[in-house]
């Protein structure tokens, strides 16, 4: 019996069934205890392996996503920024990703744009999507260096295959012409097969000033806003309302 178990582990290793191989004794013990038939036992073996792979893939996708720590929408306060609970629930269904809709989250600093975007990312990771949360600066850095830094080219290729990309704090600062062109080319490559979530404190109509090129701004908006939901968040800054001090009061 022990020899057969050892051979099973070796076969599992050959077929890369690590969950079955590592938990063989436990699986056999449970099967004997529950008096499982052949079909039930086979199902449990394969289900154990599938669950293990799903957890492993979720860990990998979460790490690659690059999410900020505040990414749990179960804790998100909708009342303070004008977002209705019903709308948040609809966003969390993630149907808009399959329909290739974009979302633009607009509002003053501290109104929960980044937290909402990060939370939708986390939901998408758990649902099995390939998701990336990147600031505008990170995206621009990748575009600037991908042709001579190997890791940035790897990052760039991952982004091109994403189901969902968050662009955080877009158009916060003016862009030089070459970067504006590179950013447009990037959006032009992904917009037909990737959903994009944008957080910004500027209206899309103001983007032309940041790009210093009305033609590029118009072409960019044409691609981003064609299938898009614009959500305005309002209210006072959460960070200012919860400002901390090291002085004794």
C-alpha positions as a LaTeX table, in Angstrom:
\begin{tabular}{lrrr}
\hline
Residue & $x$ (\AA) & $y$ (\AA) & $z$ (\AA) \\
\hline
Unk1 & 0.00 & 0.00 & 0.00 \\
Unk2 & 2.77 & 2.46 & 0.90 \\
Unk3 & 4.55 & 1.67 & $-2.35$ \\
Unk4 & 1.38 & 2.44 & $-4.31$ \\
Unk5 & 0.93 & 5.72 & $-2.43$ \\
Unk6 & 4.49 & 6.68 & $-3.28$ \\
Unk7 & 3.87 & 5.90 & $-6.94$ \\
Unk8 & 0.68 & 8.00 & $-6.83$ \\
Unk9 & 2.67 & 10.93 & $-5.45$ \\
Unk10 & 5.25 & 10.52 & $-8.20$ \\
Unk11 & 2.53 & 10.44 & $-10.85$ \\
Unk12 & 0.92 & 13.54 & $-9.30$ \\
Unk13 & 4.28 & 15.27 & $-9.47$ \\
Unk14 & 4.66 & 14.27 & $-13.13$ \\
Unk15 & 1.19 & 15.59 & $-13.98$ \\
Unk16 & 1.65 & 18.66 & $-11.75$ \\
Unk17 & $-1.22$ & 17.69 & $-9.46$ \\
Unk18 & 0.44 & 19.11 & $-6.39$ \\
Unk19 & $-2.70$ & 19.41 & $-4.24$ \\
Unk20 & $-3.57$ & 15.73 & $-4.65$ \\
Unk21 & 0.01 & 14.61 & $-4.08$ \\
Unk22 & 0.54 & 16.77 & $-0.99$ \\
Unk23 & $-2.80$ & 15.88 & 0.62 \\
Unk24 & $-3.07$ & 12.24 & $-0.42$ \\
Unk25 & $-3.14$ & 10.78 & 3.11 \\
Unk26 & $-5.83$ & 13.21 & 4.22 \\
Unk27 & $-7.95$ & 12.60 & 1.12 \\
Unk28 & $-7.71$ & 8.81 & 1.52 \\
Unk29 & $-8.57$ & 9.03 & 5.22 \\
Unk30 & $-11.64$ & 11.16 & 4.51 \\
Unk31 & $-12.75$ & 8.81 & 1.72 \\
Unk32 & $-12.49$ & 5.79 & 4.00 \\
Unk33 & $-14.30$ & 7.61 & 6.81 \\
Unk34 & $-17.15$ & 8.71 & 4.52 \\
Unk35 & $-17.28$ & 5.38 & 2.65 \\
Unk36 & $-17.08$ & 7.09 & $-0.70$ \\
Unk37 & $-17.79$ & 5.29 & $-3.94$ \\
Unk38 & $-15.45$ & 5.48 & $-6.93$ \\
Unk39 & $-17.28$ & 8.41 & $-8.55$ \\
Unk40 & $-17.45$ & 10.46 & $-5.35$ \\
Unk41 & $-13.81$ & 9.75 & $-4.55$ \\
Unk42 & $-12.68$ & 10.76 & $-8.04$ \\
Unk43 & $-14.75$ & 13.94 & $-7.82$ \\
Unk44 & $-13.22$ & 14.82 & $-4.45$ \\
Unk45 & $-9.70$ & 14.25 & $-5.78$ \\
Unk46 & $-10.20$ & 16.54 & $-8.76$ \\
Unk47 & $-12.20$ & 19.11 & $-6.79$ \\
Unk48 & $-9.37$ & 19.34 & $-4.26$ \\
Unk49 & $-6.88$ & 20.02 & $-7.07$ \\
Unk50 & $-9.17$ & 22.55 & $-8.77$ \\
Unk51 & $-9.75$ & 24.49 & $-5.54$ \\
Unk52 & $-6.01$ & 24.55 & $-4.86$ \\
Unk53 & $-5.26$ & 25.92 & $-8.34$ \\
Unk54 & $-7.99$ & 28.53 & $-8.03$ \\
Unk55 & $-6.57$ & 29.79 & $-4.72$ \\
Unk56 & $-3.05$ & 29.80 & $-6.15$ \\
Unk57 & $-4.15$ & 31.72 & $-9.25$ \\
Unk58 & $-6.02$ & 34.25 & $-7.13$ \\
Unk59 & $-2.89$ & 34.90 & $-5.05$ \\
Unk60 & $-0.89$ & 35.37 & $-8.26$ \\
Unk61 & $-3.47$ & 37.73 & $-9.79$ \\
Unk62 & $-3.76$ & 39.72 & $-6.56$ \\
Unk63 & 0.00 & 40.22 & $-6.41$ \\
Unk64 & 0.17 & 41.24 & $-10.07$ \\
Unk65 & $-2.75$ & 43.66 & $-9.68$ \\
Unk66 & $-0.75$ & 45.96 & $-7.41$ \\
Unk67 & $-3.74$ & 47.04 & $-5.32$ \\
Unk68 & $-3.57$ & 49.61 & $-2.54$ \\
Unk69 & $-4.42$ & 48.32 & 0.93 \\
Unk70 & $-7.84$ & 49.95 & 1.03 \\
Unk71 & $-9.61$ & 47.66 & $-1.43$ \\
Unk72 & $-12.53$ & 46.07 & 0.44 \\
Unk73 & $-15.84$ & 47.42 & $-0.84$ \\
Unk74 & $-17.70$ & 45.74 & 2.01 \\
Unk75 & $-16.28$ & 48.61 & 4.12 \\
Unk76 & $-16.91$ & 51.34 & 1.54 \\
Unk77 & $-18.99$ & 54.29 & 2.79 \\
Unk78 & $-21.34$ & 55.26 & $-0.02$ \\
Unk79 & $-23.44$ & 57.86 & 1.76 \\
Unk80 & $-20.73$ & 60.47 & 2.15 \\
Unk81 & $-19.90$ & 60.92 & $-1.56$ \\
Unk82 & $-23.27$ & 60.67 & $-3.27$ \\
Unk83 & $-22.86$ & 57.13 & $-4.62$ \\
Unk84 & $-26.03$ & 55.14 & $-4.00$ \\
Unk85 & $-25.79$ & 51.68 & $-2.48$ \\
Unk86 & $-27.83$ & 50.26 & $-5.36$ \\
Unk87 & $-25.37$ & 51.63 & $-7.92$ \\
Unk88 & $-22.41$ & 50.22 & $-5.99$ \\
Unk89 & $-24.08$ & 46.82 & $-5.92$ \\
Unk90 & $-24.60$ & 46.99 & $-9.69$ \\
Unk91 & $-20.96$ & 47.94 & $-10.24$ \\
Unk92 & $-19.86$ & 44.98 & $-8.09$ \\
Unk93 & $-21.72$ & 42.57 & $-10.37$ \\
Unk94 & $-18.91$ & 43.29 & $-12.90$ \\
Unk95 & $-21.12$ & 42.78 & $-15.95$ \\
Unk96 & $-19.62$ & 45.96 & $-17.38$ \\
Unk97 & $-16.25$ & 44.22 & $-17.72$ \\
Unk98 & $-17.69$ & 41.53 & $-19.99$ \\
Unk99 & $-19.52$ & 44.24 & $-21.94$ \\
Unk100 & $-16.25$ & 46.21 & $-22.32$ \\
Unk101 & $-17.59$ & 49.33 & $-20.65$ \\
Unk102 & $-15.26$ & 51.89 & $-19.12$ \\
Unk103 & $-15.84$ & 53.82 & $-15.91$ \\
Unk104 & $-14.66$ & 57.35 & $-15.16$ \\
Unk105 & $-14.73$ & 58.28 & $-11.46$ \\
Unk106 & $-14.61$ & 62.07 & $-11.09$ \\
Unk107 & $-14.53$ & 64.22 & $-8.00$ \\
Unk108 & $-12.38$ & 66.26 & $-5.63$ \\
Unk109 & $-9.47$ & 64.70 & $-3.77$ \\
Unk110 & $-10.46$ & 62.45 & $-0.89$ \\
Unk111 & $-13.97$ & 61.54 & $-2.06$ \\
Unk112 & $-13.27$ & 57.82 & $-2.42$ \\
Unk113 & $-12.38$ & 57.49 & $-6.10$ \\
Unk114 & $-9.24$ & 55.42 & $-5.59$ \\
Unk115 & $-10.83$ & 53.23 & $-2.90$ \\
Unk116 & $-13.79$ & 52.49 & $-5.17$ \\
Unk117 & $-11.55$ & 51.68 & $-8.13$ \\
Unk118 & $-9.32$ & 49.45 & $-5.98$ \\
Unk119 & $-12.34$ & 47.66 & $-4.54$ \\
Unk120 & $-13.76$ & 46.93 & $-7.99$ \\
Unk121 & $-10.32$ & 45.60 & $-8.92$ \\
Unk122 & $-10.30$ & 43.28 & $-5.92$ \\
Unk123 & $-13.77$ & 41.99 & $-6.80$ \\
Unk124 & $-12.58$ & 41.37 & $-10.36$ \\
Unk125 & $-9.50$ & 39.47 & $-9.14$ \\
Unk126 & $-11.72$ & 37.20 & $-7.05$ \\
Unk127 & $-13.97$ & 36.67 & $-10.07$ \\
Unk128 & $-11.01$ & 35.41 & $-12.11$ \\
Unk129 & $-10.18$ & 38.43 & $-14.26$ \\
Unk130 & $-6.64$ & 39.61 & $-15.04$ \\
Unk131 & $-6.57$ & 43.03 & $-13.43$ \\
Unk132 & $-3.97$ & 45.78 & $-13.00$ \\
Unk133 & $-4.17$ & 48.85 & $-10.78$ \\
Unk134 & $-1.63$ & 51.47 & $-11.86$ \\
Unk135 & $-1.18$ & 55.17 & $-11.25$ \\
Unk136 & $-0.78$ & 57.45 & $-14.23$ \\
Unk137 & 2.88 & 57.93 & $-13.29$ \\
Unk138 & 3.48 & 54.17 & $-13.29$ \\
Unk139 & 1.86 & 53.77 & $-16.71$ \\
Unk140 & 3.91 & 56.61 & $-18.16$ \\
Unk141 & 7.11 & 55.20 & $-16.66$ \\
Unk142 & 6.37 & 51.85 & $-18.29$ \\
Unk143 & 5.72 & 53.50 & $-21.64$ \\
Unk144 & 8.94 & 55.53 & $-21.40$ \\
Unk145 & 11.25 & 52.65 & $-20.46$ \\
Unk146 & 9.74 & 49.50 & $-22.00$ \\
Unk147 & 12.05 & 49.52 & $-25.02$ \\
Unk148 & 15.25 & 49.29 & $-22.98$ \\
Unk149 & 14.20 & 47.83 & $-19.60$ \\
Unk150 & 13.21 & 44.17 & $-19.81$ \\
Unk151 & 10.95 & 44.17 & $-16.76$ \\
Unk152 & 9.00 & 47.12 & $-18.15$ \\
Unk153 & 8.45 & 45.33 & $-21.46$ \\
Unk154 & 7.11 & 42.34 & $-19.50$ \\
Unk155 & 4.79 & 44.71 & $-17.62$ \\
Unk156 & 3.69 & 46.33 & $-20.88$ \\
Unk157 & 2.80 & 42.98 & $-22.46$ \\
Unk158 & 0.80 & 42.02 & $-19.37$ \\
Unk159 & $-1.16$ & 45.25 & $-19.58$ \\
Unk160 & $-2.00$ & 44.60 & $-23.23$ \\
Unk161 & $-3.67$ & 41.30 & $-22.23$ \\
Unk162 & $-5.60$ & 42.65 & $-19.24$ \\
Unk163 & $-9.35$ & 42.30 & $-18.74$ \\
Unk164 & $-9.40$ & 45.42 & $-16.58$ \\
Unk165 & $-6.95$ & 48.27 & $-15.98$ \\
Unk166 & $-7.33$ & 51.06 & $-13.45$ \\
Unk167 & $-5.61$ & 54.34 & $-14.32$ \\
Unk168 & $-5.43$ & 56.24 & $-11.04$ \\
Unk169 & $-5.09$ & 60.04 & $-10.93$ \\
Unk170 & $-5.15$ & 60.52 & $-14.67$ \\
Unk171 & $-4.31$ & 63.99 & $-16.03$ \\
Unk172 & $-3.14$ & 65.23 & $-12.65$ \\
Unk173 & $-0.20$ & 66.97 & $-14.34$ \\
Unk174 & 0.41 & 68.21 & $-17.90$ \\
Unk175 & 2.03 & 65.74 & $-20.30$ \\
Unk176 & 4.81 & 66.42 & $-22.75$ \\
Unk177 & 3.89 & 65.83 & $-26.39$ \\
Unk178 & 5.87 & 62.58 & $-26.73$ \\
Unk179 & 4.28 & 61.12 & $-23.59$ \\
Unk180 & 0.83 & 62.22 & $-24.69$ \\
Unk181 & 1.35 & 60.38 & $-27.99$ \\
Unk182 & 2.66 & 57.27 & $-26.22$ \\
Unk183 & $-0.31$ & 57.29 & $-23.83$ \\
Unk184 & $-2.78$ & 57.65 & $-26.69$ \\
Unk185 & $-1.14$ & 54.77 & $-28.57$ \\
Unk186 & $-1.42$ & 52.60 & $-25.45$ \\
Unk187 & $-5.12$ & 53.36 & $-25.00$ \\
Unk188 & $-5.66$ & 52.80 & $-28.71$ \\
Unk189 & $-4.20$ & 49.30 & $-28.39$ \\
Unk190 & $-6.31$ & 48.18 & $-25.44$ \\
Unk191 & $-9.66$ & 49.93 & $-25.60$ \\
Unk192 & $-11.37$ & 47.37 & $-27.83$ \\
Unk193 & $-10.67$ & 44.38 & $-25.56$ \\
Unk194 & $-10.01$ & 45.84 & $-22.09$ \\
Unk195 & $-12.25$ & 47.69 & $-19.66$ \\
Unk196 & $-10.66$ & 50.78 & $-18.15$ \\
Unk197 & $-11.46$ & 52.49 & $-14.86$ \\
Unk198 & $-10.18$ & 56.06 & $-14.57$ \\
Unk199 & $-9.98$ & 58.20 & $-11.45$ \\
Unk200 & $-9.56$ & 61.91 & $-11.99$ \\
Unk201 & $-10.24$ & 65.27 & $-10.37$ \\
Unk202 & $-10.61$ & 66.93 & $-13.76$ \\
Unk203 & $-13.49$ & 66.82 & $-16.20$ \\
Unk204 & $-12.72$ & 65.13 & $-19.54$ \\
Unk205 & $-13.23$ & 68.51 & $-21.21$ \\
Unk206 & $-10.19$ & 69.80 & $-19.29$ \\
Unk207 & $-7.89$ & 67.04 & $-20.52$ \\
Unk208 & $-6.91$ & 68.97 & $-23.63$ \\
Unk209 & $-5.07$ & 71.46 & $-21.40$ \\
Unk210 & $-3.15$ & 68.65 & $-19.72$ \\
Unk211 & $-2.21$ & 67.10 & $-23.06$ \\
Unk212 & $-1.55$ & 70.45 & $-24.72$ \\
Unk213 & $-2.96$ & 68.96 & $-27.90$ \\
Unk214 & $-6.66$ & 69.18 & $-28.73$ \\
Unk215 & $-6.43$ & 66.58 & $-31.51$ \\
Unk216 & $-4.90$ & 63.92 & $-29.23$ \\
Unk217 & $-7.31$ & 64.80 & $-26.42$ \\
Unk218 & $-10.31$ & 64.45 & $-28.75$ \\
Unk219 & $-9.09$ & 61.10 & $-30.12$ \\
Unk220 & $-8.39$ & 59.83 & $-26.60$ \\
Unk221 & $-11.81$ & 60.84 & $-25.29$ \\
Unk222 & $-13.45$ & 59.30 & $-28.35$ \\
Unk223 & $-12.04$ & 55.90 & $-27.39$ \\
Unk224 & $-12.52$ & 56.13 & $-23.64$ \\
Unk225 & $-16.03$ & 57.62 & $-23.58$ \\
Unk226 & $-17.63$ & 55.61 & $-26.41$ \\
Unk227 & $-18.83$ & 52.91 & $-23.99$ \\
Unk228 & $-18.48$ & 54.56 & $-20.63$ \\
Unk229 & $-20.21$ & 55.36 & $-17.36$ \\
Unk230 & $-19.25$ & 58.70 & $-15.78$ \\
Unk231 & $-19.69$ & 58.73 & $-12.00$ \\
Unk232 & $-19.38$ & 62.00 & $-10.10$ \\
Unk233 & $-18.35$ & 61.66 & $-6.46$ \\
Unk234 & $-18.83$ & 64.65 & $-4.20$ \\
Unk235 & $-18.50$ & 65.71 & $-0.58$ \\
Unk236 & $-15.68$ & 66.63 & 1.75 \\
Unk237 & $-12.33$ & 64.87 & 1.76 \\
Unk238 & $-12.39$ & 61.70 & 3.84 \\
Unk239 & $-8.72$ & 62.21 & 4.71 \\
Unk240 & $-9.33$ & 65.75 & 5.98 \\
Unk241 & $-12.39$ & 64.68 & 7.96 \\
Unk242 & $-10.30$ & 61.95 & 9.62 \\
Unk243 & $-7.07$ & 63.92 & 9.88 \\
Unk244 & $-4.75$ & 62.69 & 12.62 \\
Unk245 & $-2.35$ & 64.76 & 14.74 \\
Unk246 & 0.59 & 63.84 & 16.96 \\
Unk247 & $-0.11$ & 66.75 & 19.30 \\
Unk248 & $-2.05$ & 66.14 & 22.50 \\
Unk249 & $-5.44$ & 67.78 & 22.51 \\
\hline
\end{tabular}
